[in-house]
Amino acid sequence: MPLATPALKAELTVAFINAMKVYRDFDQTGNAGVDKFDAATTAAGEVFGVDASIAIDVFVKSGLVQTTTPAGPGVGAVT
C-alpha cells in the first residue's frame, strides 16, 4: 500500500515545515542560556502530529489507497 502520492507528500512537507517554524520560534525567544530543546521538540512534534494526522486521514478517506491482499497468512483484504 504505497502512501507516497504527490498530494500526501506535499501535505506532509507542509506539516514538517510548520513544525520547524514552531521549533525555530523557541530558538529566537527568551534567555539564550536556557536549554529549550525539549520544549521546542515537544511543541514541534505536536504541530507535526496534528498536521500529519489530518493529511493522512484525508488521504485515506479520499479513496486513493488501493486495496491490498495480505502477503502471508490472513483472512480477507485490506481496503
Summary of the structure (lengths in Angstrom):
residues: 79
radius of gyration: 18.0
end to end distance: 9.6
largest distance: 57.6
contacts: 173
relative contact order: 0.19
helix: 59%
strand: 3%
